[in-house]
Amino acid sequence: MARLVIVSNRVSLPTERGAKAGGLAVALAEAMIPGSLWFGWSGKRSVATSEQATVVTHGGLSYATIDLSESDYRRYYVGFSNGSLWPLLHYRTGLLDFKRDDYEGYLAVNEIFADRLAPLLRPNDIIWIHDYQLLTLAAALRRRGANNRIGFFLHIPFVPPAVLHVLPSAAVLVRALAAADLIGFQTHGDRMNFLESVSSCMDVQPDEAHGFLHNGHRTETIVTPIGIDADGFTRTAKRAAGMAETKRLIESLVGRALAIGVDRLDYTKGLPQRFDAFGQLLHRHPEHLRKISFLQIAARSREDVDRYQSLRRELDRKAGDINGAYSDFDWTPLRYMTRAVNRTTIAGFYRLARIALVTPLRDGMNLVAKEFIAAQDPSDPGVLVLSRFAGAAEEMTEALIVNPYDADAVADAMHAALIMPHEERVARHTALLAKVRGTTAASFCRDFLNRLKAIENPAAL
Ligand code: ADQ
C-alpha cells in the first residue's frame, strides 16, 4: 500500500502537543494513518539550517524535521509567509510588507525542504503538502525527479486575480503550485478565485471539471472543507463541563450569560471590531447591562511580526475603554486574556456559553465555529454568531450570519441570540450539528486522499 507523506511548515510532534493553538496541527493529528511520515520544520532555530532531516518514530508514525537558521526563519517564515502571503491571501493588501530578499528566502527554503525530503521518498509515496508556506514545494520536488502523486491543500483563502497581482511575482507562485496533481480549497469561492488566477497567470483555460492542462501535465482541483472530530469533541466538552475550571467560571458568572470568543491573536480574526460590537450591544441594548459577561481568549501568536504587537496594544486599549465605561463594582463586562488555554478546558467553556462570537474579517474555514456547535448541550444550546467572511459560513447557514465590519449589526445579532426562544435555538443547533458531524477532520482527509489516489499518474505506478 502506498505510504502517505504529509508535509507542512511546522511538524507538531506528539510530545509537544497540548495547550498550543493552531488549526492545522489539530486537524492533521486526527488524520495521520499508521505508517505515515510527517515532514517539516521542527520549530527550532539553529546556527545553520539542517543538512538532513532528523527522523523519530512515535506510535507507528514517523516524523522528519529540520531546523532553520535564523536568517532562513526570518526571510521565509516571518518575512514572506507571514508578512506578505498571509495578509495578501486574507485580502489585506494594505498590510503587505513585501521585500525581495524575503521572497528569495522563501523560494530557497522551499528548495531546502525538497532537498531534505527527496532522499526519504519512495516511488509509491503519496505526498500531501499543506498550506501557504509551501506554495513552491511541489515544483521543487518535481525538479528533483519526484514523479509521485502530489496533492496540495490551502488552509487559508485564495484571492481573485486583481488582489493576487498586488504581490510581485505572484504568477511564479501560481505556476509552481500547478506542479501538484491535485489542489484543494476550503470553499468554492476560493477555488474559483484560484482558477481565475490560473487563467491570468498561465494563459490556460480551466475545463468544466475545474482542472487544467499545462505543459502536458494535468492539475485537478477539489473543494474539501476541513472539519473536526465532532463526536470526540462533544465527549470532551461533556467531560470538561464537570471540571474545576468550568466550575470556577460558573461561580464567577453568578448567573450571568456568557458570550465567548476564542482565537489566535491575529488581525484577520476581527477582534477590535468584535470589541466595538460588544460595546455597541451594551450601548444600544442596556437591558443586558450586568446580565452578560464576554470572555475573549486570544492566544498570542507570531509575536515577532510587528503588526501583531500593535494589534495587542489596540486591544488592550479597547478592552480598557469598554470596561472603563460600563463596569460596575461587582461586574466586569469584558474579560480578555492572551494566554493559550488548553482545548479541553475551552470545550467546557463553550458548552457553558450562551453565544459564541466567531467574527473574522476573513478566514479559510474557522474551526472554533465547529467546535462551539459540537460542544453544546443539544437540549439547551448556545447560539453561534458567525462572520460571512469565514469559510465556515458557506456551509453553516443556520448560524446568525453577520458582516463583522458592521458593529451595530453584530450587536443586534448578539441581542437576537440572547433573547432567542428555546425552540429556535434547538432548531438552529440541530441543523448545524448535523453539518459539523457530516464534514469532519476524517472526512476531509478521506475525500482529499481518495481523489488524489484516483488521479492517473503513470509515472508513479
Ligand atoms: P487558525 O487561523 O489557527 O487556522 P482556526 O480554524 O480557528 O484558526 O483553528 C484554531 C484551532 O486552535 C482550534 O482548534 C481552536 O480551538 C484552537 N485555538 C484557537 N484559539 C485558541 C486559543 N486562544 N487558545 C487555545 N486554542 C485556541 C488555519 C486557518 C483557518 C482554518 C484552519 C484549519 O486560518 O481558517 O480553519 O487553519 O484549516
Boltz pocket constraint, residues with backbone or C-beta under 6 A from the ligand:
constraints:
  - pocket:
      binder: B
      contacts: [[A, 19], [A, 20], [A, 21], [A, 22], [A, 23], [A, 24], [A, 26], [A, 27], [A, 155], [A, 156], [A, 226], [A, 262], [A, 263], [A, 264], [A, 297], [A, 298], [A, 299], [A, 339], [A, 340], [A, 341], [A, 342], [A, 343], [A, 346], [A, 363], [A, 364], [A, 365], [A, 366], [A, 367], [A, 368], [A, 371]]
      max_distance: 6.0
